[in-house]
């Protein structure tokens, strides 16, 4: 049904307009008590065997909504209603900004992918912090906050911009993510170099600790799939050195597959074409850090089998975005069901036992 509706209606509509329309429906449904209870029962049934713990946080399962979908923290309960076990909002910048000129979001239906060059369009950290402070949760879900650099801020002053966001948002974050890997903010990816990343992450860690002295807010970094293998290793080593809580692998890619549609459009490519490289980066990270750091797998996850492969490669949590666009409201239900079935037929008693199992196998 959704596939028919998607092709009949959404494919004839500008992708960004379609996103806002669907988003509005989700938000409205979540405001109606009877409707949201019914929707959650249908779309988000719980599987006890999938219960997951990460960063000291307990979740119903490992599946989260990747950053970029709910940039301004306006539909956290709506996305929990849709079956996501954690919701990562953002990317949020120090100051509000409109993002890049439209048209800036493109569907590659034949490739089951998206290209975006949104440019961190968001309401800014002050407004988002106020929204989170006023929020009265309906569903219990873990909320991650993804922060990035304001476009107008020079690269040399990036740390101060991240610190501003961290101080404002850390009190409301179950975990905090430093995004240095979007291809749509000029110079941002330069911050992935360890000589720039070390002082940045240190400053954000200190800011979060100042803002929330009563608890440690878990801190993660999100990296690009386009890093060379030796740079992936360097980030892994730095994360261990600094005591980071996690790494998210990976963001969108600037690479283009031969034969893919719309390859002339600039921006970050997400969805199925990202699957292979994202899995490679995840496996490399786990081989480097083992169980010392929690890894989050994202990029090209379309099915329960994809999620299972990420877990075996070292991911404690997985995230999706593009597949939700193409598969619709029953996607997370299907993924949870399939993941539970794979766990039951595996040699592992829990998901935690399966994490990294393929990487740990003797050669």
URHUCOR-V713881 format. One record per helix or strand of 2 or more residues. SS is the DSSP state (h for helix, s for strand). FROM is the first residue (numbers start at 1). TO is the last residue. If there is no record, write none. Layout:
[[SS FROM TO] [SS FROM TO]]
This chain:
[[h 2 8] [h 10 12] [h 15 31] [h 33 43] [h 48 50] [s 52 54] [s 57 59] [s 63 65] [h 76 81] [s 86 93] [s 105 108] [h 109 111] [s 113 116] [h 125 134] [s 142 148] [h 155 172] [s 175 179] [h 188 192] [h 194 211] [s 218 223] [h 229 242] [s 246 249] [s 268 271] [h 272 292] [s 294 298] [h 304 312] [s 315 320] [h 322 327] [h 331 344] [h 351 354] [h 357 360]]
